[in-house]
Amino acid sequence: MIFTNDYPNLFHFFAGYFPDADFNNLTDEEVVANYIDDCNRSEFSKKELQHTKEELDILINNIDNYWLQVGDEANRYFENQQETLIWLTMIKRELNK
């Protein structure tokens, strides 16, 4: 199971937006808001946002297989699956605002 193949939109979101958040002093909620703003700039990007949300739902149900990869791609450290799930649930909540 390869995260980048199974969740390509989430991979681009996590790898593209979260690694620099610490350098820019952004909260995770602000990172998600920036992603949403960027996605709302074109119809194609709006579709990508929808696909990202769909992938997130699937990932949450398969977290036991990917929790370490989520941390690696998003430049976050999670001690276990539960911490990862809590973080993903927060991301989902923010994406659906």
Phi and psi restraints in degrees (range 20) as a CNS / XPLOR table:
assign (resid 1 and name C) (resid 2 and name N)
       (resid 2 and name CA) (resid 2 and name C) 1.0 -116.7 20.0 2
assign (resid 2 and name N) (resid 2 and name CA)
       (resid 2 and name C) (resid 3 and name N) 1.0 119.3 20.0 2
assign (resid 2 and name C) (resid 3 and name N)
       (resid 3 and name CA) (resid 3 and name C) 1.0 -55.0 20.0 2
assign (resid 3 and name N) (resid 3 and name CA)
       (resid 3 and name C) (resid 4 and name N) 1.0 -45.4 20.0 2
assign (resid 3 and name C) (resid 4 and name N)
       (resid 4 and name CA) (resid 4 and name C) 1.0 -62.6 20.0 2
assign (resid 4 and name N) (resid 4 and name CA)
       (resid 4 and name C) (resid 5 and name N) 1.0 -32.4 20.0 2
assign (resid 4 and name C) (resid 5 and name N)
       (resid 5 and name CA) (resid 5 and name C) 1.0 -80.9 20.0 2
assign (resid 5 and name N) (resid 5 and name CA)
       (resid 5 and name C) (resid 6 and name N) 1.0 -39.4 20.0 2
assign (resid 5 and name C) (resid 6 and name N)
       (resid 6 and name CA) (resid 6 and name C) 1.0 -80.2 20.0 2
assign (resid 6 and name N) (resid 6 and name CA)
       (resid 6 and name C) (resid 7 and name N) 1.0 -27.3 20.0 2
assign (resid 6 and name C) (resid 7 and name N)
       (resid 7 and name CA) (resid 7 and name C) 1.0 -136.0 20.0 2
assign (resid 7 and name N) (resid 7 and name CA)
       (resid 7 and name C) (resid 8 and name N) 1.0 65.0 20.0 2
assign (resid 7 and name C) (resid 8 and name N)
       (resid 8 and name CA) (resid 8 and name C) 1.0 -62.4 20.0 2
assign (resid 8 and name N) (resid 8 and name CA)
       (resid 8 and name C) (resid 9 and name N) 1.0 -38.1 20.0 2
assign (resid 8 and name C) (resid 9 and name N)
       (resid 9 and name CA) (resid 9 and name C) 1.0 -70.4 20.0 2
assign (resid 9 and name N) (resid 9 and name CA)
       (resid 9 and name C) (resid 10 and name N) 1.0 -41.0 20.0 2
assign (resid 9 and name C) (resid 10 and name N)
       (resid 10 and name CA) (resid 10 and name C) 1.0 -64.9 20.0 2
assign (resid 10 and name N) (resid 10 and name CA)
       (resid 10 and name C) (resid 11 and name N) 1.0 -39.4 20.0 2
assign (resid 10 and name C) (resid 11 and name N)
       (resid 11 and name CA) (resid 11 and name C) 1.0 -57.4 20.0 2
assign (resid 11 and name N) (resid 11 and name CA)
       (resid 11 and name C) (resid 12 and name N) 1.0 -48.6 20.0 2
assign (resid 11 and name C) (resid 12 and name N)
       (resid 12 and name CA) (resid 12 and name C) 1.0 -63.8 20.0 2
assign (resid 12 and name N) (resid 12 and name CA)
       (resid 12 and name C) (resid 13 and name N) 1.0 -38.6 20.0 2
assign (resid 12 and name C) (resid 13 and name N)
       (resid 13 and name CA) (resid 13 and name C) 1.0 -64.3 20.0 2
assign (resid 13 and name N) (resid 13 and name CA)
       (resid 13 and name C) (resid 14 and name N) 1.0 -54.2 20.0 2
assign (resid 13 and name C) (resid 14 and name N)
       (resid 14 and name CA) (resid 14 and name C) 1.0 -63.4 20.0 2
assign (resid 14 and name N) (resid 14 and name CA)
       (resid 14 and name C) (resid 15 and name N) 1.0 -50.5 20.0 2
assign (resid 14 and name C) (resid 15 and name N)
       (resid 15 and name CA) (resid 15 and name C) 1.0 -71.4 20.0 2
assign (resid 15 and name N) (resid 15 and name CA)
       (resid 15 and name C) (resid 16 and name N) 1.0 -29.0 20.0 2
assign (resid 15 and name C) (resid 16 and name N)
       (resid 16 and name CA) (resid 16 and name C) 1.0 -87.4 20.0 2
assign (resid 16 and name N) (resid 16 and name CA)
       (resid 16 and name C) (resid 17 and name N) 1.0 -24.8 20.0 2
assign (resid 16 and name C) (resid 17 and name N)
       (resid 17 and name CA) (resid 17 and name C) 1.0 -114.3 20.0 2
assign (resid 17 and name N) (resid 17 and name CA)
       (resid 17 and name C) (resid 18 and name N) 1.0 -33.7 20.0 2
assign (resid 17 and name C) (resid 18 and name N)
       (resid 18 and name CA) (resid 18 and name C) 1.0 -84.6 20.0 2
assign (resid 18 and name N) (resid 18 and name CA)
       (resid 18 and name C) (resid 19 and name N) 1.0 -35.1 20.0 2
assign (resid 18 and name C) (resid 19 and name N)
       (resid 19 and name CA) (resid 19 and name C) 1.0 -57.5 20.0 2
assign (resid 19 and name N) (resid 19 and name CA)
       (resid 19 and name C) (resid 20 and name N) 1.0 -36.1 20.0 2
assign (resid 19 and name C) (resid 20 and name N)
       (resid 20 and name CA) (resid 20 and name C) 1.0 -88.5 20.0 2
assign (resid 20 and name N) (resid 20 and name CA)
       (resid 20 and name C) (resid 21 and name N) 1.0 -2.5 20.0 2
assign (resid 20 and name C) (resid 21 and name N)
       (resid 21 and name CA) (resid 21 and name C) 1.0 -60.0 20.0 2
assign (resid 21 and name N) (resid 21 and name CA)
       (resid 21 and name C) (resid 22 and name N) 1.0 -38.4 20.0 2
assign (resid 21 and name C) (resid 22 and name N)
       (resid 22 and name CA) (resid 22 and name C) 1.0 -64.0 20.0 2
assign (resid 22 and name N) (resid 22 and name CA)
       (resid 22 and name C) (resid 23 and name N) 1.0 -40.0 20.0 2
assign (resid 22 and name C) (resid 23 and name N)
       (resid 23 and name CA) (resid 23 and name C) 1.0 -67.0 20.0 2
assign (resid 23 and name N) (resid 23 and name CA)
       (resid 23 and name C) (resid 24 and name N) 1.0 -30.3 20.0 2
assign (resid 23 and name C) (resid 24 and name N)
       (resid 24 and name CA) (resid 24 and name C) 1.0 -96.1 20.0 2
assign (resid 24 and name N) (resid 24 and name CA)
       (resid 24 and name C) (resid 25 and name N) 1.0 4.6 20.0 2
assign (resid 24 and name C) (resid 25 and name N)
       (resid 25 and name CA) (resid 25 and name C) 1.0 55.6 20.0 2
assign (resid 25 and name N) (resid 25 and name CA)
       (resid 25 and name C) (resid 26 and name N) 1.0 41.6 20.0 2
assign (resid 25 and name C) (resid 26 and name N)
       (resid 26 and name CA) (resid 26 and name C) 1.0 -98.5 20.0 2
assign (resid 26 and name N) (resid 26 and name CA)
       (resid 26 and name C) (resid 27 and name N) 1.0 140.9 20.0 2
assign (resid 26 and name C) (resid 27 and name N)
       (resid 27 and name CA) (resid 27 and name C) 1.0 -77.2 20.0 2
assign (resid 27 and name N) (resid 27 and name CA)
       (resid 27 and name C) (resid 28 and name N) 1.0 163.6 20.0 2
assign (resid 27 and name C) (resid 28 and name N)
       (resid 28 and name CA) (resid 28 and name C) 1.0 -61.9 20.0 2
assign (resid 28 and name N) (resid 28 and name CA)
       (resid 28 and name C) (resid 29 and name N) 1.0 -35.2 20.0 2
assign (resid 28 and name C) (resid 29 and name N)
       (resid 29 and name CA) (resid 29 and name C) 1.0 -64.4 20.0 2
assign (resid 29 and name N) (resid 29 and name CA)
       (resid 29 and name C) (resid 30 and name N) 1.0 -38.9 20.0 2
assign (resid 29 and name C) (resid 30 and name N)
       (resid 30 and name CA) (resid 30 and name C) 1.0 -67.9 20.0 2
assign (resid 30 and name N) (resid 30 and name CA)
       (resid 30 and name C) (resid 31 and name N) 1.0 -36.3 20.0 2
assign (resid 30 and name C) (resid 31 and name N)
       (resid 31 and name CA) (resid 31 and name C) 1.0 -61.4 20.0 2
assign (resid 31 and name N) (resid 31 and name CA)
       (resid 31 and name C) (resid 32 and name N) 1.0 -45.0 20.0 2
assign (resid 31 and name C) (resid 32 and name N)
       (resid 32 and name CA) (resid 32 and name C) 1.0 -63.6 20.0 2
assign (resid 32 and name N) (resid 32 and name CA)
       (resid 32 and name C) (resid 33 and name N) 1.0 -42.6 20.0 2
assign (resid 32 and name C) (resid 33 and name N)
       (resid 33 and name CA) (resid 33 and name C) 1.0 -61.0 20.0 2
assign (resid 33 and name N) (resid 33 and name CA)
       (resid 33 and name C) (resid 34 and name N) 1.0 -40.3 20.0 2
assign (resid 33 and name C) (resid 34 and name N)
       (resid 34 and name CA) (resid 34 and name C) 1.0 -63.7 20.0 2
assign (resid 34 and name N) (resid 34 and name CA)
       (resid 34 and name C) (resid 35 and name N) 1.0 -41.1 20.0 2
assign (resid 34 and name C) (resid 35 and name N)
       (resid 35 and name CA) (resid 35 and name C) 1.0 -62.3 20.0 2
assign (resid 35 and name N) (resid 35 and name CA)
       (resid 35 and name C) (resid 36 and name N) 1.0 -45.1 20.0 2
assign (resid 35 and name C) (resid 36 and name N)
       (resid 36 and name CA) (resid 36 and name C) 1.0 -61.8 20.0 2
assign (resid 36 and name N) (resid 36 and name CA)
       (resid 36 and name C) (resid 37 and name N) 1.0 -44.8 20.0 2
assign (resid 36 and name C) (resid 37 and name N)
       (resid 37 and name CA) (resid 37 and name C) 1.0 -58.5 20.0 2
assign (resid 37 and name N) (resid 37 and name CA)
       (resid 37 and name C) (resid 38 and name N) 1.0 -44.4 20.0 2
assign (resid 37 and name C) (resid 38 and name N)
       (resid 38 and name CA) (resid 38 and name C) 1.0 -63.9 20.0 2
assign (resid 38 and name N) (resid 38 and name CA)
       (resid 38 and name C) (resid 39 and name N) 1.0 -40.5 20.0 2
assign (resid 38 and name C) (resid 39 and name N)
       (resid 39 and name CA) (resid 39 and name C) 1.0 -68.8 20.0 2
assign (resid 39 and name N) (resid 39 and name CA)
       (resid 39 and name C) (resid 40 and name N) 1.0 -27.5 20.0 2
assign (resid 39 and name C) (resid 40 and name N)
       (resid 40 and name CA) (resid 40 and name C) 1.0 -80.1 20.0 2
assign (resid 40 and name N) (resid 40 and name CA)
       (resid 40 and name C) (resid 41 and name N) 1.0 5.4 20.0 2
assign (resid 40 and name C) (resid 41 and name N)
       (resid 41 and name CA) (resid 41 and name C) 1.0 -85.0 20.0 2
assign (resid 41 and name N) (resid 41 and name CA)
       (resid 41 and name C) (resid 42 and name N) 1.0 -15.4 20.0 2
assign (resid 41 and name C) (resid 42 and name N)
       (resid 42 and name CA) (resid 42 and name C) 1.0 -151.6 20.0 2
assign (resid 42 and name N) (resid 42 and name CA)
       (resid 42 and name C) (resid 43 and name N) 1.0 158.8 20.0 2
assign (resid 42 and name C) (resid 43 and name N)
       (resid 43 and name CA) (resid 43 and name C) 1.0 -64.4 20.0 2
assign (resid 43 and name N) (resid 43 and name CA)
       (resid 43 and name C) (resid 44 and name N) 1.0 -39.1 20.0 2
assign (resid 43 and name C) (resid 44 and name N)
       (resid 44 and name CA) (resid 44 and name C) 1.0 -60.6 20.0 2
assign (resid 44 and name N) (resid 44 and name CA)
       (resid 44 and name C) (resid 45 and name N) 1.0 -45.2 20.0 2
assign (resid 44 and name C) (resid 45 and name N)
       (resid 45 and name CA) (resid 45 and name C) 1.0 -67.3 20.0 2
assign (resid 45 and name N) (resid 45 and name CA)
       (resid 45 and name C) (resid 46 and name N) 1.0 -33.2 20.0 2
assign (resid 45 and name C) (resid 46 and name N)
       (resid 46 and name CA) (resid 46 and name C) 1.0 -62.8 20.0 2
assign (resid 46 and name N) (resid 46 and name CA)
       (resid 46 and name C) (resid 47 and name N) 1.0 -38.0 20.0 2
assign (resid 46 and name C) (resid 47 and name N)
       (resid 47 and name CA) (resid 47 and name C) 1.0 -66.8 20.0 2
assign (resid 47 and name N) (resid 47 and name CA)
       (resid 47 and name C) (resid 48 and name N) 1.0 -39.2 20.0 2
assign (resid 47 and name C) (resid 48 and name N)
       (resid 48 and name CA) (resid 48 and name C) 1.0 -61.3 20.0 2
assign (resid 48 and name N) (resid 48 and name CA)
       (resid 48 and name C) (resid 49 and name N) 1.0 -40.6 20.0 2
assign (resid 48 and name C) (resid 49 and name N)
       (resid 49 and name CA) (resid 49 and name C) 1.0 -59.8 20.0 2
assign (resid 49 and name N) (resid 49 and name CA)
       (resid 49 and name C) (resid 50 and name N) 1.0 -44.1 20.0 2
assign (resid 49 and name C) (resid 50 and name N)
       (resid 50 and name CA) (resid 50 and name C) 1.0 -62.4 20.0 2
assign (resid 50 and name N) (resid 50 and name CA)
       (resid 50 and name C) (resid 51 and name N) 1.0 -42.2 20.0 2
assign (resid 50 and name C) (resid 51 and name N)
       (resid 51 and name CA) (resid 51 and name C) 1.0 -64.7 20.0 2
assign (resid 51 and name N) (resid 51 and name CA)
       (resid 51 and name C) (resid 52 and name N) 1.0 -37.6 20.0 2
assign (resid 51 and name C) (resid 52 and name N)
       (resid 52 and name CA) (resid 52 and name C) 1.0 -61.9 20.0 2
assign (resid 52 and name N) (resid 52 and name CA)
       (resid 52 and name C) (resid 53 and name N) 1.0 -43.6 20.0 2
assign (resid 52 and name C) (resid 53 and name N)
       (resid 53 and name CA) (resid 53 and name C) 1.0 -62.8 20.0 2
assign (resid 53 and name N) (resid 53 and name CA)
       (resid 53 and name C) (resid 54 and name N) 1.0 -41.4 20.0 2
assign (resid 53 and name C) (resid 54 and name N)
       (resid 54 and name CA) (resid 54 and name C) 1.0 -65.0 20.0 2
assign (resid 54 and name N) (resid 54 and name CA)
       (resid 54 and name C) (resid 55 and name N) 1.0 -43.3 20.0 2
assign (resid 54 and name C) (resid 55 and name N)
       (resid 55 and name CA) (resid 55 and name C) 1.0 -62.9 20.0 2
assign (resid 55 and name N) (resid 55 and name CA)
       (resid 55 and name C) (resid 56 and name N) 1.0 -37.7 20.0 2
assign (resid 55 and name C) (resid 56 and name N)
       (resid 56 and name CA) (resid 56 and name C) 1.0 -61.8 20.0 2
assign (resid 56 and name N) (resid 56 and name CA)
       (resid 56 and name C) (resid 57 and name N) 1.0 -42.0 20.0 2
assign (resid 56 and name C) (resid 57 and name N)
       (resid 57 and name CA) (resid 57 and name C) 1.0 -60.3 20.0 2
assign (resid 57 and name N) (resid 57 and name CA)
       (resid 57 and name C) (resid 58 and name N) 1.0 -42.8 20.0 2
assign (resid 57 and name C) (resid 58 and name N)
       (resid 58 and name CA) (resid 58 and name C) 1.0 -67.1 20.0 2
assign (resid 58 and name N) (resid 58 and name CA)
       (resid 58 and name C) (resid 59 and name N) 1.0 -43.1 20.0 2
assign (resid 58 and name C) (resid 59 and name N)
       (resid 59 and name CA) (resid 59 and name C) 1.0 -60.5 20.0 2
assign (resid 59 and name N) (resid 59 and name CA)
       (resid 59 and name C) (resid 60 and name N) 1.0 -42.8 20.0 2
assign (resid 59 and name C) (resid 60 and name N)
       (resid 60 and name CA) (resid 60 and name C) 1.0 -57.5 20.0 2
assign (resid 60 and name N) (resid 60 and name CA)
       (resid 60 and name C) (resid 61 and name N) 1.0 -36.8 20.0 2
assign (resid 60 and name C) (resid 61 and name N)
       (resid 61 and name CA) (resid 61 and name C) 1.0 -77.5 20.0 2
assign (resid 61 and name N) (resid 61 and name CA)
       (resid 61 and name C) (resid 62 and name N) 1.0 -13.9 20.0 2
assign (resid 61 and name C) (resid 62 and name N)
       (resid 62 and name CA) (resid 62 and name C) 1.0 -120.2 20.0 2
assign (resid 62 and name N) (resid 62 and name CA)
       (resid 62 and name C) (resid 63 and name N) 1.0 26.6 20.0 2
assign (resid 62 and name C) (resid 63 and name N)
       (resid 63 and name CA) (resid 63 and name C) 1.0 -60.4 20.0 2
assign (resid 63 and name N) (resid 63 and name CA)
       (resid 63 and name C) (resid 64 and name N) 1.0 -30.1 20.0 2
assign (resid 63 and name C) (resid 64 and name N)
       (resid 64 and name CA) (resid 64 and name C) 1.0 -62.0 20.0 2
assign (resid 64 and name N) (resid 64 and name CA)
       (resid 64 and name C) (resid 65 and name N) 1.0 -25.0 20.0 2
assign (resid 64 and name C) (resid 65 and name N)
       (resid 65 and name CA) (resid 65 and name C) 1.0 -88.5 20.0 2
assign (resid 65 and name N) (resid 65 and name CA)
       (resid 65 and name C) (resid 66 and name N) 1.0 -15.5 20.0 2
assign (resid 65 and name C) (resid 66 and name N)
       (resid 66 and name CA) (resid 66 and name C) 1.0 -131.5 20.0 2
assign (resid 66 and name N) (resid 66 and name CA)
       (resid 66 and name C) (resid 67 and name N) 1.0 1.3 20.0 2
assign (resid 66 and name C) (resid 67 and name N)
       (resid 67 and name CA) (resid 67 and name C) 1.0 -59.7 20.0 2
assign (resid 67 and name N) (resid 67 and name CA)
       (resid 67 and name C) (resid 68 and name N) 1.0 -36.4 20.0 2
assign (resid 67 and name C) (resid 68 and name N)
       (resid 68 and name CA) (resid 68 and name C) 1.0 -68.2 20.0 2
assign (resid 68 and name N) (resid 68 and name CA)
       (resid 68 and name C) (resid 69 and name N) 1.0 -38.8 20.0 2
assign (resid 68 and name C) (resid 69 and name N)
       (resid 69 and name CA) (resid 69 and name C) 1.0 -67.8 20.0 2
assign (resid 69 and name N) (resid 69 and name CA)
       (resid 69 and name C) (resid 70 and name N) 1.0 -34.4 20.0 2
assign (resid 69 and name C) (resid 70 and name N)
       (resid 70 and name CA) (resid 70 and name C) 1.0 -59.1 20.0 2
assign (resid 70 and name N) (resid 70 and name CA)
       (resid 70 and name C) (resid 71 and name N) 1.0 -47.9 20.0 2
assign (resid 70 and name C) (resid 71 and name N)
       (resid 71 and name CA) (resid 71 and name C) 1.0 -61.0 20.0 2
assign (resid 71 and name N) (resid 71 and name CA)
       (resid 71 and name C) (resid 72 and name N) 1.0 -41.7 20.0 2
assign (resid 71 and name C) (resid 72 and name N)
       (resid 72 and name CA) (resid 72 and name C) 1.0 -62.7 20.0 2
assign (resid 72 and name N) (resid 72 and name CA)
       (resid 72 and name C) (resid 73 and name N) 1.0 -46.7 20.0 2
assign (resid 72 and name C) (resid 73 and name N)
       (resid 73 and name CA) (resid 73 and name C) 1.0 -71.0 20.0 2
assign (resid 73 and name N) (resid 73 and name CA)
       (resid 73 and name C) (resid 74 and name N) 1.0 -33.6 20.0 2
assign (resid 73 and name C) (resid 74 and name N)
       (resid 74 and name CA) (resid 74 and name C) 1.0 -93.7 20.0 2
assign (resid 74 and name N) (resid 74 and name CA)
       (resid 74 and name C) (resid 75 and name N) 1.0 3.5 20.0 2
assign (resid 74 and name C) (resid 75 and name N)
       (resid 75 and name CA) (resid 75 and name C) 1.0 56.6 20.0 2
assign (resid 75 and name N) (resid 75 and name CA)
       (resid 75 and name C) (resid 76 and name N) 1.0 45.7 20.0 2
assign (resid 75 and name C) (resid 76 and name N)
       (resid 76 and name CA) (resid 76 and name C) 1.0 -127.8 20.0 2
assign (resid 76 and name N) (resid 76 and name CA)
       (resid 76 and name C) (resid 77 and name N) 1.0 153.3 20.0 2
assign (resid 76 and name C) (resid 77 and name N)
       (resid 77 and name CA) (resid 77 and name C) 1.0 -109.9 20.0 2
assign (resid 77 and name N) (resid 77 and name CA)
       (resid 77 and name C) (resid 78 and name N) 1.0 124.9 20.0 2
assign (resid 77 and name C) (resid 78 and name N)
       (resid 78 and name CA) (resid 78 and name C) 1.0 -121.7 20.0 2
assign (resid 78 and name N) (resid 78 and name CA)
       (resid 78 and name C) (resid 79 and name N) 1.0 132.7 20.0 2
assign (resid 78 and name C) (resid 79 and name N)
       (resid 79 and name CA) (resid 79 and name C) 1.0 -74.5 20.0 2
assign (resid 79 and name N) (resid 79 and name CA)
       (resid 79 and name C) (resid 80 and name N) 1.0 -26.3 20.0 2
assign (resid 79 and name C) (resid 80 and name N)
       (resid 80 and name CA) (resid 80 and name C) 1.0 -159.5 20.0 2
assign (resid 80 and name N) (resid 80 and name CA)
       (resid 80 and name C) (resid 81 and name N) 1.0 179.5 20.0 2
assign (resid 80 and name C) (resid 81 and name N)
       (resid 81 and name CA) (resid 81 and name C) 1.0 -62.2 20.0 2
assign (resid 81 and name N) (resid 81 and name CA)
       (resid 81 and name C) (resid 82 and name N) 1.0 -37.7 20.0 2
assign (resid 81 and name C) (resid 82 and name N)
       (resid 82 and name CA) (resid 82 and name C) 1.0 -63.4 20.0 2
assign (resid 82 and name N) (resid 82 and name CA)
       (resid 82 and name C) (resid 83 and name N) 1.0 -43.8 20.0 2
assign (resid 82 and name C) (resid 83 and name N)
       (resid 83 and name CA) (resid 83 and name C) 1.0 -61.7 20.0 2
assign (resid 83 and name N) (resid 83 and name CA)
       (resid 83 and name C) (resid 84 and name N) 1.0 -40.9 20.0 2
assign (resid 83 and name C) (resid 84 and name N)
       (resid 84 and name CA) (resid 84 and name C) 1.0 -63.1 20.0 2
assign (resid 84 and name N) (resid 84 and name CA)
       (resid 84 and name C) (resid 85 and name N) 1.0 -43.5 20.0 2
assign (resid 84 and name C) (resid 85 and name N)
       (resid 85 and name CA) (resid 85 and name C) 1.0 -63.4 20.0 2
assign (resid 85 and name N) (resid 85 and name CA)
       (resid 85 and name C) (resid 86 and name N) 1.0 -40.2 20.0 2
assign (resid 85 and name C) (resid 86 and name N)
       (resid 86 and name CA) (resid 86 and name C) 1.0 -61.3 20.0 2
assign (resid 86 and name N) (resid 86 and name CA)
       (resid 86 and name C) (resid 87 and name N) 1.0 -44.1 20.0 2
assign (resid 86 and name C) (resid 87 and name N)
       (resid 87 and name CA) (resid 87 and name C) 1.0 -65.1 20.0 2
assign (resid 87 and name N) (resid 87 and name CA)
       (resid 87 and name C) (resid 88 and name N) 1.0 -44.8 20.0 2
assign (resid 87 and name C) (resid 88 and name N)
       (resid 88 and name CA) (resid 88 and name C) 1.0 -63.5 20.0 2
assign (resid 88 and name N) (resid 88 and name CA)
       (resid 88 and name C) (resid 89 and name N) 1.0 -35.8 20.0 2
assign (resid 88 and name C) (resid 89 and name N)
       (resid 89 and name CA) (resid 89 and name C) 1.0 -64.9 20.0 2
assign (resid 89 and name N) (resid 89 and name CA)
       (resid 89 and name C) (resid 90 and name N) 1.0 -38.8 20.0 2
assign (resid 89 and name C) (resid 90 and name N)
       (resid 90 and name CA) (resid 90 and name C) 1.0 -65.5 20.0 2
assign (resid 90 and name N) (resid 90 and name CA)
       (resid 90 and name C) (resid 91 and name N) 1.0 -42.0 20.0 2
assign (resid 90 and name C) (resid 91 and name N)
       (resid 91 and name CA) (resid 91 and name C) 1.0 -61.1 20.0 2
assign (resid 91 and name N) (resid 91 and name CA)
       (resid 91 and name C) (resid 92 and name N) 1.0 -43.6 20.0 2
assign (resid 91 and name C) (resid 92 and name N)
       (resid 92 and name CA) (resid 92 and name C) 1.0 -60.6 20.0 2
assign (resid 92 and name N) (resid 92 and name CA)
       (resid 92 and name C) (resid 93 and name N) 1.0 -45.4 20.0 2
assign (resid 92 and name C) (resid 93 and name N)
       (resid 93 and name CA) (resid 93 and name C) 1.0 -59.2 20.0 2
assign (resid 93 and name N) (resid 93 and name CA)
       (resid 93 and name C) (resid 94 and name N) 1.0 -44.6 20.0 2
assign (resid 93 and name C) (resid 94 and name N)
       (resid 94 and name CA) (resid 94 and name C) 1.0 -67.5 20.0 2
assign (resid 94 and name N) (resid 94 and name CA)
       (resid 94 and name C) (resid 95 and name N) 1.0 -38.5 20.0 2
assign (resid 94 and name C) (resid 95 and name N)
       (resid 95 and name CA) (resid 95 and name C) 1.0 -66.5 20.0 2
assign (resid 95 and name N) (resid 95 and name CA)
       (resid 95 and name C) (resid 96 and name N) 1.0 -26.1 20.0 2
assign (resid 95 and name C) (resid 96 and name N)
       (resid 96 and name CA) (resid 96 and name C) 1.0 -95.4 20.0 2
assign (resid 96 and name N) (resid 96 and name CA)
       (resid 96 and name C) (resid 97 and name N) 1.0 7.7 20.0 2
